[in-house]
Amino acid sequence: MDVPHLPLVAGKSGTSEDMGQGSHTWFGAYAPFDKPEIVVVAFGELSGGSGGEVAAPMVKPVLEAYFQKAHKKP
């Protein structure tokens, strides 16, 4: 799949423990950084790990698909 280069993305990851059950992870991002068009948030329930390693990879293909479609020439 031919995916255009993603614009500069801003994001924040997070992790929280669930009373001994494990950890939840999340990652929220928007792009382009200087003039946002899209916001995406991914949440991993009891996923373990960290938001950057578990949830952030869920966000990337969504952003790629958006920018491929949004910037496609008719």
PDB file of N, CA, C and O in Angstrom, chain B, residues numbered from 101:
ATOM      1  N   MET B 101       0.847  -1.178   0.000  1.00  0.00           N
ATOM      2  CA  MET B 101       0.000   0.000   0.000  1.00  0.00           C
ATOM      3  C   MET B 101       0.889   1.236   0.000  1.00  0.00           C
ATOM      4  O   MET B 101       1.814   1.346   0.805  1.00  0.00           O
ATOM      5  N   ASP B 102       0.609   2.144  -0.888  1.00  0.00           N
ATOM      6  CA  ASP B 102       1.377   3.372  -0.988  1.00  0.00           C
ATOM      7  C   ASP B 102       0.831   4.393   0.000  1.00  0.00           C
ATOM      8  O   ASP B 102      -0.242   4.959  -0.214  1.00  0.00           O
ATOM      9  N   VAL B 103       1.568   4.626   1.079  1.00  0.00           N
ATOM     10  CA  VAL B 103       1.117   5.546   2.127  1.00  0.00           C
ATOM     11  C   VAL B 103       2.000   6.785   2.092  1.00  0.00           C
ATOM     12  O   VAL B 103       3.225   6.679   2.160  1.00  0.00           O
ATOM     13  N   PRO B 104       1.382   7.963   1.985  1.00  0.00           N
ATOM     14  CA  PRO B 104       2.176   9.188   2.000  1.00  0.00           C
ATOM     15  C   PRO B 104       2.846   9.365   3.355  1.00  0.00           C
ATOM     16  O   PRO B 104       2.417   8.794   4.359  1.00  0.00           O
ATOM     17  N   HIS B 105       3.883  10.150   3.363  1.00  0.00           N
ATOM     18  CA  HIS B 105       4.581  10.440   4.615  1.00  0.00           C
ATOM     19  C   HIS B 105       3.607  11.134   5.571  1.00  0.00           C
ATOM     20  O   HIS B 105       2.908  12.073   5.190  1.00  0.00           O
ATOM     21  N   LEU B 106       3.574  10.658   6.809  1.00  0.00           N
ATOM     22  CA  LEU B 106       2.698  11.280   7.801  1.00  0.00           C
ATOM     23  C   LEU B 106       3.234  12.656   8.175  1.00  0.00           C
ATOM     24  O   LEU B 106       4.448  12.849   8.255  1.00  0.00           O
ATOM     25  N   PRO B 107       2.341  13.612   8.405  1.00  0.00           N
ATOM     26  CA  PRO B 107       2.792  14.916   8.899  1.00  0.00           C
ATOM     27  C   PRO B 107       3.254  14.763  10.348  1.00  0.00           C
ATOM     28  O   PRO B 107       3.109  13.696  10.944  1.00  0.00           O
ATOM     29  N   LEU B 108       3.792  15.804  10.891  1.00  0.00           N
ATOM     30  CA  LEU B 108       4.231  15.794  12.279  1.00  0.00           C
ATOM     31  C   LEU B 108       3.042  15.506  13.191  1.00  0.00           C
ATOM     32  O   LEU B 108       2.009  16.170  13.100  1.00  0.00           O
ATOM     33  N   VAL B 109       3.189  14.514  14.071  1.00  0.00           N
ATOM     34  CA  VAL B 109       2.116  14.054  14.958  1.00  0.00           C
ATOM     35  C   VAL B 109       2.468  14.408  16.397  1.00  0.00           C
ATOM     36  O   VAL B 109       3.622  14.276  16.806  1.00  0.00           O
ATOM     37  N   ALA B 110       1.474  14.860  17.171  1.00  0.00           N
ATOM     38  CA  ALA B 110       1.643  15.095  18.597  1.00  0.00           C
ATOM     39  C   ALA B 110       0.868  14.015  19.337  1.00  0.00           C
ATOM     40  O   ALA B 110      -0.229  13.642  18.922  1.00  0.00           O
ATOM     41  N   GLY B 111       1.433  13.509  20.429  1.00  0.00           N
ATOM     42  CA  GLY B 111       0.736  12.456  21.154  1.00  0.00           C
ATOM     43  C   GLY B 111       1.168  12.357  22.599  1.00  0.00           C
ATOM     44  O   GLY B 111       2.176  12.931  23.011  1.00  0.00           O
ATOM     45  N   LYS B 112       0.380  11.616  23.358  1.00  0.00           N
ATOM     46  CA  LYS B 112       0.661  11.378  24.771  1.00  0.00           C
ATOM     47  C   LYS B 112       0.245   9.961  25.113  1.00  0.00           C
ATOM     48  O   LYS B 112      -0.873   9.542  24.812  1.00  0.00           O
ATOM     49  N   SER B 113       1.141   9.229  25.740  1.00  0.00           N
ATOM     50  CA  SER B 113       0.837   7.863  26.157  1.00  0.00           C
ATOM     51  C   SER B 113       0.589   7.822  27.652  1.00  0.00           C
ATOM     52  O   SER B 113       0.967   8.740  28.381  1.00  0.00           O
ATOM     53  N   GLY B 114      -0.045   6.758  28.104  1.00  0.00           N
ATOM     54  CA  GLY B 114      -0.294   6.602  29.533  1.00  0.00           C
ATOM     55  C   GLY B 114      -0.494   5.150  29.904  1.00  0.00           C
ATOM     56  O   GLY B 114      -0.850   4.314  29.074  1.00  0.00           O
ATOM     57  N   THR B 115      -0.254   4.875  31.172  1.00  0.00           N
ATOM     58  CA  THR B 115      -0.414   3.528  31.733  1.00  0.00           C
ATOM     59  C   THR B 115      -0.981   3.680  33.140  1.00  0.00           C
ATOM     60  O   THR B 115      -0.589   4.582  33.881  1.00  0.00           O
ATOM     61  N   SER B 116      -1.908   2.790  33.505  1.00  0.00           N
ATOM     62  CA  SER B 116      -2.422   2.801  34.873  1.00  0.00           C
ATOM     63  C   SER B 116      -2.625   1.369  35.346  1.00  0.00           C
ATOM     64  O   SER B 116      -2.959   0.481  34.561  1.00  0.00           O
ATOM     65  N   GLU B 117      -2.418   1.159  36.641  1.00  0.00           N
ATOM     66  CA  GLU B 117      -2.620  -0.166  37.219  1.00  0.00           C
ATOM     67  C   GLU B 117      -4.064  -0.323  37.674  1.00  0.00           C
ATOM     68  O   GLU B 117      -4.711   0.645  38.075  1.00  0.00           O
ATOM     69  N   ASP B 118      -4.562  -1.562  37.606  1.00  0.00           N
ATOM     70  CA  ASP B 118      -5.940  -1.847  37.991  1.00  0.00           C
ATOM     71  C   ASP B 118      -5.950  -2.788  39.191  1.00  0.00           C
ATOM     72  O   ASP B 118      -6.229  -3.979  39.056  1.00  0.00           O
ATOM     73  N   MET B 119      -5.644  -2.243  40.358  1.00  0.00           N
ATOM     74  CA  MET B 119      -5.720  -2.958  41.638  1.00  0.00           C
ATOM     75  C   MET B 119      -5.226  -4.407  41.553  1.00  0.00           C
ATOM     76  O   MET B 119      -5.932  -5.334  41.949  1.00  0.00           O
ATOM     77  N   GLY B 120      -4.024  -4.589  41.039  1.00  0.00           N
ATOM     78  CA  GLY B 120      -3.437  -5.914  40.986  1.00  0.00           C
ATOM     79  C   GLY B 120      -3.895  -6.780  39.828  1.00  0.00           C
ATOM     80  O   GLY B 120      -3.422  -7.909  39.693  1.00  0.00           O
ATOM     81  N   GLN B 121      -4.797  -6.293  38.989  1.00  0.00           N
ATOM     82  CA  GLN B 121      -5.293  -7.068  37.848  1.00  0.00           C
ATOM     83  C   GLN B 121      -4.375  -6.948  36.637  1.00  0.00           C
ATOM     84  O   GLN B 121      -4.424  -7.796  35.745  1.00  0.00           O
ATOM     85  N   GLY B 122      -3.560  -5.939  36.589  1.00  0.00           N
ATOM     86  CA  GLY B 122      -2.713  -5.669  35.430  1.00  0.00           C
ATOM     87  C   GLY B 122      -2.721  -4.186  35.141  1.00  0.00           C
ATOM     88  O   GLY B 122      -3.061  -3.379  36.006  1.00  0.00           O
ATOM     89  N   SER B 123      -2.350  -3.829  33.937  1.00  0.00           N
ATOM     90  CA  SER B 123      -2.324  -2.407  33.611  1.00  0.00           C
ATOM     91  C   SER B 123      -3.107  -2.127  32.325  1.00  0.00           C
ATOM     92  O   SER B 123      -3.189  -2.953  31.416  1.00  0.00           O
ATOM     93  N   HIS B 124      -3.672  -0.932  32.298  1.00  0.00           N
ATOM     94  CA  HIS B 124      -4.357  -0.418  31.115  1.00  0.00           C
ATOM     95  C   HIS B 124      -3.383   0.545  30.430  1.00  0.00           C
ATOM     96  O   HIS B 124      -2.594   1.214  31.097  1.00  0.00           O
ATOM     97  N   THR B 125      -3.442   0.610  29.109  1.00  0.00           N
ATOM     98  CA  THR B 125      -2.575   1.523  28.379  1.00  0.00           C
ATOM     99  C   THR B 125      -3.408   2.359  27.414  1.00  0.00           C
ATOM    100  O   THR B 125      -4.479   1.938  26.977  1.00  0.00           O
ATOM    101  N   TRP B 126      -2.911   3.533  27.089  1.00  0.00           N
ATOM    102  CA  TRP B 126      -3.592   4.360  26.094  1.00  0.00           C
ATOM    103  C   TRP B 126      -2.594   5.255  25.391  1.00  0.00           C
ATOM    104  O   TRP B 126      -1.488   5.501  25.872  1.00  0.00           O
ATOM    105  N   PHE B 127      -3.021   5.731  24.242  1.00  0.00           N
ATOM    106  CA  PHE B 127      -2.232   6.690  23.485  1.00  0.00           C
ATOM    107  C   PHE B 127      -3.204   7.566  22.720  1.00  0.00           C
ATOM    108  O   PHE B 127      -4.075   7.065  22.008  1.00  0.00           O
ATOM    109  N   GLY B 128      -3.057   8.867  22.865  1.00  0.00           N
ATOM    110  CA  GLY B 128      -3.863   9.826  22.125  1.00  0.00           C
ATOM    111  C   GLY B 128      -2.953  10.654  21.240  1.00  0.00           C
ATOM    112  O   GLY B 128      -1.868  11.057  21.661  1.00  0.00           O
ATOM    113  N   ALA B 129      -3.388  10.909  20.018  1.00  0.00           N
ATOM    114  CA  ALA B 129      -2.562  11.676  19.085  1.00  0.00           C
ATOM    115  C   ALA B 129      -3.430  12.559  18.203  1.00  0.00           C
ATOM    116  O   ALA B 129      -4.602  12.270  17.966  1.00  0.00           O
ATOM    117  N   TYR B 130      -2.830  13.640  17.724  1.00  0.00           N
ATOM    118  CA  TYR B 130      -3.488  14.456  16.710  1.00  0.00           C
ATOM    119  C   TYR B 130      -2.458  14.845  15.659  1.00  0.00           C
ATOM    120  O   TYR B 130      -1.254  14.869  15.917  1.00  0.00           O
ATOM    121  N   ALA B 131      -2.962  15.147  14.471  1.00  0.00           N
ATOM    122  CA  ALA B 131      -2.075  15.501  13.365  1.00  0.00           C
ATOM    123  C   ALA B 131      -2.852  16.319  12.352  1.00  0.00           C
ATOM    124  O   ALA B 131      -4.074  16.200  12.273  1.00  0.00           O
ATOM    125  N   PRO B 132      -2.182  17.131  11.590  1.00  0.00           N
ATOM    126  CA  PRO B 132      -0.825  17.619  11.764  1.00  0.00           C
ATOM    127  C   PRO B 132      -0.690  18.436  13.056  1.00  0.00           C
ATOM    128  O   PRO B 132      -1.655  19.016  13.554  1.00  0.00           O
ATOM    129  N   PHE B 133       0.514  18.460  13.566  1.00  0.00           N
ATOM    130  CA  PHE B 133       0.790  19.126  14.829  1.00  0.00           C
ATOM    131  C   PHE B 133       0.384  20.595  14.806  1.00  0.00           C
ATOM    132  O   PHE B 133      -0.204  21.095  15.765  1.00  0.00           O
ATOM    133  N   ASP B 134       0.697  21.284  13.713  1.00  0.00           N
ATOM    134  CA  ASP B 134       0.469  22.732  13.653  1.00  0.00           C
ATOM    135  C   ASP B 134      -0.945  23.135  13.218  1.00  0.00           C
ATOM    136  O   ASP B 134      -1.345  24.284  13.410  1.00  0.00           O
ATOM    137  N   LYS B 135      -1.700  22.204  12.636  1.00  0.00           N
ATOM    138  CA  LYS B 135      -3.073  22.510  12.202  1.00  0.00           C
ATOM    139  C   LYS B 135      -3.863  21.200  12.206  1.00  0.00           C
ATOM    140  O   LYS B 135      -4.087  20.622  11.143  1.00  0.00           O
ATOM    141  N   PRO B 136      -4.289  20.719  13.378  1.00  0.00           N
ATOM    142  CA  PRO B 136      -4.905  19.397  13.505  1.00  0.00           C
ATOM    143  C   PRO B 136      -6.139  19.193  12.627  1.00  0.00           C
ATOM    144  O   PRO B 136      -6.998  20.066  12.505  1.00  0.00           O
ATOM    145  N   GLU B 137      -6.193  18.010  12.024  1.00  0.00           N
ATOM    146  CA  GLU B 137      -7.339  17.572  11.236  1.00  0.00           C
ATOM    147  C   GLU B 137      -8.010  16.355  11.875  1.00  0.00           C
ATOM    148  O   GLU B 137      -9.197  16.113  11.656  1.00  0.00           O
ATOM    149  N   ILE B 138      -7.252  15.592  12.663  1.00  0.00           N
ATOM    150  CA  ILE B 138      -7.752  14.332  13.205  1.00  0.00           C
ATOM    151  C   ILE B 138      -7.169  14.089  14.596  1.00  0.00           C
ATOM    152  O   ILE B 138      -6.019  14.425  14.876  1.00  0.00           O
ATOM    153  N   VAL B 139      -7.997  13.495  15.460  1.00  0.00           N
ATOM    154  CA  VAL B 139      -7.574  13.056  16.791  1.00  0.00           C
ATOM    155  C   VAL B 139      -7.913  11.573  16.891  1.00  0.00           C
ATOM    156  O   VAL B 139      -9.012  11.159  16.523  1.00  0.00           O
ATOM    157  N   VAL B 140      -6.978  10.781  17.387  1.00  0.00           N
ATOM    158  CA  VAL B 140      -7.191   9.342  17.546  1.00  0.00           C
ATOM    159  C   VAL B 140      -6.739   8.947  18.945  1.00  0.00           C
ATOM    160  O   VAL B 140      -5.671   9.359  19.399  1.00  0.00           O
ATOM    161  N   VAL B 141      -7.560   8.142  19.630  1.00  0.00           N
ATOM    162  CA  VAL B 141      -7.196   7.617  20.946  1.00  0.00           C
ATOM    163  C   VAL B 141      -7.369   6.112  20.929  1.00  0.00           C
ATOM    164  O   VAL B 141      -8.410   5.603  20.515  1.00  0.00           O
ATOM    165  N   ALA B 142      -6.344   5.397  21.382  1.00  0.00           N
ATOM    166  CA  ALA B 142      -6.407   3.932  21.489  1.00  0.00           C
ATOM    167  C   ALA B 142      -6.269   3.563  22.958  1.00  0.00           C
ATOM    168  O   ALA B 142      -5.502   4.183  23.695  1.00  0.00           O
ATOM    169  N   PHE B 143      -7.021   2.545  23.377  1.00  0.00           N
ATOM    170  CA  PHE B 143      -7.015   2.089  24.768  1.00  0.00           C
ATOM    171  C   PHE B 143      -6.840   0.575  24.791  1.00  0.00           C
ATOM    172  O   PHE B 143      -7.536  -0.148  24.080  1.00  0.00           O
ATOM    173  N   GLY B 144      -5.914   0.106  25.607  1.00  0.00           N
ATOM    174  CA  GLY B 144      -5.696  -1.328  25.758  1.00  0.00           C
ATOM    175  C   GLY B 144      -6.072  -1.744  27.169  1.00  0.00           C
ATOM    176  O   GLY B 144      -5.331  -1.480  28.116  1.00  0.00           O
ATOM    177  N   GLU B 145      -7.223  -2.395  27.314  1.00  0.00           N
ATOM    178  CA  GLU B 145      -7.693  -2.824  28.639  1.00  0.00           C
ATOM    179  C   GLU B 145      -6.896  -4.030  29.111  1.00  0.00           C
ATOM    180  O   GLU B 145      -6.817  -5.043  28.417  1.00  0.00           O
ATOM    181  N   LEU B 146      -6.309  -3.916  30.288  1.00  0.00           N
ATOM    182  CA  LEU B 146      -5.495  -4.977  30.889  1.00  0.00           C
ATOM    183  C   LEU B 146      -4.496  -5.543  29.892  1.00  0.00           C
ATOM    184  O   LEU B 146      -4.305  -6.755  29.802  1.00  0.00           O
ATOM    185  N   SER B 147      -3.863  -4.647  29.146  1.00  0.00           N
ATOM    186  CA  SER B 147      -2.959  -5.057  28.074  1.00  0.00           C
ATOM    187  C   SER B 147      -1.525  -5.269  28.524  1.00  0.00           C
ATOM    188  O   SER B 147      -0.729  -5.874  27.806  1.00  0.00           O
ATOM    189  N   GLY B 148      -1.191  -4.774  29.714  1.00  0.00           N
ATOM    190  CA  GLY B 148       0.191  -4.863  30.157  1.00  0.00           C
ATOM    191  C   GLY B 148       1.069  -3.916  29.350  1.00  0.00           C
ATOM    192  O   GLY B 148       0.582  -3.241  28.443  1.00  0.00           O
ATOM    193  N   GLY B 149       2.327  -3.861  29.662  1.00  0.00           N
ATOM    194  CA  GLY B 149       3.243  -2.992  28.928  1.00  0.00           C
ATOM    195  C   GLY B 149       2.993  -1.528  29.207  1.00  0.00           C
ATOM    196  O   GLY B 149       2.503  -1.152  30.272  1.00  0.00           O
ATOM    197  N   SER B 150       3.338  -0.710  28.233  1.00  0.00           N
ATOM    198  CA  SER B 150       3.159   0.739  28.368  1.00  0.00           C
ATOM    199  C   SER B 150       2.341   1.265  27.197  1.00  0.00           C
ATOM    200  O   SER B 150       2.181   0.587  26.182  1.00  0.00           O
ATOM    201  N   GLY B 151       1.826   2.476  27.350  1.00  0.00           N
ATOM    202  CA  GLY B 151       1.031   3.074  26.282  1.00  0.00           C
ATOM    203  C   GLY B 151       1.815   3.251  24.997  1.00  0.00           C
ATOM    204  O   GLY B 151       1.273   3.106  23.901  1.00  0.00           O
ATOM    205  N   GLY B 152       3.095   3.566  25.138  1.00  0.00           N
ATOM    206  CA  GLY B 152       3.933   3.756  23.960  1.00  0.00           C
ATOM    207  C   GLY B 152       4.195   2.479  23.189  1.00  0.00           C
ATOM    208  O   GLY B 152       4.315   2.508  21.964  1.00  0.00           O
ATOM    209  N   GLU B 153       4.284   1.361  23.886  1.00  0.00           N
ATOM    210  CA  GLU B 153       4.580   0.108  23.181  1.00  0.00           C
ATOM    211  C   GLU B 153       3.340  -0.692  22.814  1.00  0.00           C
ATOM    212  O   GLU B 153       3.400  -1.526  21.911  1.00  0.00           O
ATOM    213  N   VAL B 154       2.218  -0.464  23.486  1.00  0.00           N
ATOM    214  CA  VAL B 154       1.000  -1.231  23.214  1.00  0.00           C
ATOM    215  C   VAL B 154      -0.028  -0.407  22.423  1.00  0.00           C
ATOM    216  O   VAL B 154      -0.503  -0.856  21.380  1.00  0.00           O
ATOM    217  N   ALA B 155      -0.368   0.780  22.906  1.00  0.00           N
ATOM    218  CA  ALA B 155      -1.446   1.560  22.294  1.00  0.00           C
ATOM    219  C   ALA B 155      -0.986   2.423  21.116  1.00  0.00           C
ATOM    220  O   ALA B 155      -1.735   2.592  20.154  1.00  0.00           O
ATOM    221  N   ALA B 156       0.216   2.963  21.174  1.00  0.00           N
ATOM    222  CA  ALA B 156       0.681   3.828  20.080  1.00  0.00           C
ATOM    223  C   ALA B 156       0.702   3.100  18.732  1.00  0.00           C
ATOM    224  O   ALA B 156       0.310   3.695  17.728  1.00  0.00           O
ATOM    225  N   PRO B 157       1.140   1.843  18.669  1.00  0.00           N
ATOM    226  CA  PRO B 157       1.108   1.155  17.378  1.00  0.00           C
ATOM    227  C   PRO B 157      -0.306   0.949  16.822  1.00  0.00           C
ATOM    228  O   PRO B 157      -0.463   0.711  15.624  1.00  0.00           O
ATOM    229  N   MET B 158      -1.328   1.037  17.664  1.00  0.00           N
ATOM    230  CA  MET B 158      -2.713   0.935  17.186  1.00  0.00           C
ATOM    231  C   MET B 158      -3.129   2.225  16.469  1.00  0.00           C
ATOM    232  O   MET B 158      -3.965   2.194  15.566  1.00  0.00           O
ATOM    233  N   VAL B 159      -2.552   3.338  16.866  1.00  0.00           N
ATOM    234  CA  VAL B 159      -2.919   4.642  16.313  1.00  0.00           C
ATOM    235  C   VAL B 159      -2.301   4.871  14.931  1.00  0.00           C
ATOM    236  O   VAL B 159      -2.936   5.473  14.066  1.00  0.00           O
ATOM    237  N   LYS B 160      -1.087   4.405  14.720  1.00  0.00           N
ATOM    238  CA  LYS B 160      -0.373   4.684  13.472  1.00  0.00           C
ATOM    239  C   LYS B 160      -1.141   4.266  12.217  1.00  0.00           C
ATOM    240  O   LYS B 160      -1.253   5.077  11.299  1.00  0.00           O
ATOM    241  N   PRO B 161      -1.680   3.036  12.127  1.00  0.00           N
ATOM    242  CA  PRO B 161      -2.388   2.675  10.892  1.00  0.00           C
ATOM    243  C   PRO B 161      -3.659   3.495  10.656  1.00  0.00           C
ATOM    244  O   PRO B 161      -4.072   3.684   9.512  1.00  0.00           O
ATOM    245  N   VAL B 162      -4.275   3.979  11.729  1.00  0.00           N
ATOM    246  CA  VAL B 162      -5.463   4.827  11.577  1.00  0.00           C
ATOM    247  C   VAL B 162      -5.051   6.161  10.949  1.00  0.00           C
ATOM    248  O   VAL B 162      -5.705   6.645  10.025  1.00  0.00           O
ATOM    249  N   LEU B 163      -3.977   6.744  11.450  1.00  0.00           N
ATOM    250  CA  LEU B 163      -3.485   8.006  10.885  1.00  0.00           C
ATOM    251  C   LEU B 163      -3.043   7.814   9.434  1.00  0.00           C
ATOM    252  O   LEU B 163      -3.334   8.652   8.581  1.00  0.00           O
ATOM    253  N   GLU B 164      -2.346   6.719   9.154  1.00  0.00           N
ATOM    254  CA  GLU B 164      -1.908   6.449   7.784  1.00  0.00           C
ATOM    255  C   GLU B 164      -3.103   6.341   6.842  1.00  0.00           C
ATOM    256  O   GLU B 164      -3.093   6.917   5.754  1.00  0.00           O
ATOM    257  N   ALA B 165      -4.119   5.615   7.253  1.00  0.00           N
ATOM    258  CA  ALA B 165      -5.314   5.449   6.412  1.00  0.00           C
ATOM    259  C   ALA B 165      -6.011   6.790   6.198  1.00  0.00           C
ATOM    260  O   ALA B 165      -6.443   7.096   5.087  1.00  0.00           O
ATOM    261  N   TYR B 166      -6.120   7.584   7.252  1.00  0.00           N
ATOM    262  CA  TYR B 166      -6.770   8.892   7.130  1.00  0.00           C
ATOM    263  C   TYR B 166      -6.037   9.777   6.127  1.00  0.00           C
ATOM    264  O   TYR B 166      -6.651  10.335   5.217  1.00  0.00           O
ATOM    265  N   PHE B 167      -4.724   9.901   6.297  1.00  0.00           N
ATOM    266  CA  PHE B 167      -3.981  10.807   5.423  1.00  0.00           C
ATOM    267  C   PHE B 167      -3.865  10.278   4.004  1.00  0.00           C
ATOM    268  O   PHE B 167      -3.757  11.065   3.063  1.00  0.00           O
ATOM    269  N   GLN B 168      -3.884   8.979   3.832  1.00  0.00           N
ATOM    270  CA  GLN B 168      -3.888   8.431   2.484  1.00  0.00           C
ATOM    271  C   GLN B 168      -5.190   8.804   1.772  1.00  0.00           C
ATOM    272  O   GLN B 168      -5.171   9.199   0.606  1.00  0.00           O
ATOM    273  N   LYS B 169      -6.309   8.681   2.470  1.00  0.00           N
ATOM    274  CA  LYS B 169      -7.609   8.987   1.864  1.00  0.00           C
ATOM    275  C   LYS B 169      -7.828  10.502   1.762  1.00  0.00           C
ATOM    276  O   LYS B 169      -8.286  10.987   0.727  1.00  0.00           O
ATOM    277  N   ALA B 170      -7.511  11.240   2.806  1.00  0.00           N
ATOM    278  CA  ALA B 170      -7.782  12.673   2.850  1.00  0.00           C
ATOM    279  C   ALA B 170      -6.958  13.444   1.814  1.00  0.00           C
ATOM    280  O   ALA B 170      -7.395  14.487   1.326  1.00  0.00           O
ATOM    281  N   HIS B 171      -5.795  12.946   1.485  1.00  0.00           N
ATOM    282  CA  HIS B 171      -4.913  13.673   0.578  1.00  0.00           C
ATOM    283  C   HIS B 171      -4.765  12.990  -0.771  1.00  0.00           C
ATOM    284  O   HIS B 171      -3.838  13.273  -1.529  1.00  0.00           O
ATOM    285  N   LYS B 172      -5.700  12.082  -1.060  1.00  0.00           N
ATOM    286  CA  LYS B 172      -5.701  11.397  -2.351  1.00  0.00           C
ATOM    287  C   LYS B 172      -6.265  12.327  -3.413  1.00  0.00           C
ATOM    288  O   LYS B 172      -7.260  13.018  -3.195  1.00  0.00           O
ATOM    289  N   LYS B 173      -5.619  12.329  -4.543  1.00  0.00           N
ATOM    290  CA  LYS B 173      -6.111  13.169  -5.647  1.00  0.00           C
ATOM    291  C   LYS B 173      -7.247  12.469  -6.357  1.00  0.00           C
ATOM    292  O   LYS B 173      -7.174  11.267  -6.616  1.00  0.00           O
ATOM    293  N   PRO B 174      -8.316  13.218  -6.680  1.00  0.00           N
ATOM    294  CA  PRO B 174      -9.467  12.606  -7.347  1.00  0.00           C
ATOM    295  C   PRO B 174      -9.145  12.128  -8.752  1.00  0.00           C
ATOM    296  O   PRO B 174     -10.017  11.591  -9.436  1.00  0.00           O
TER     297      PRO B 174
END
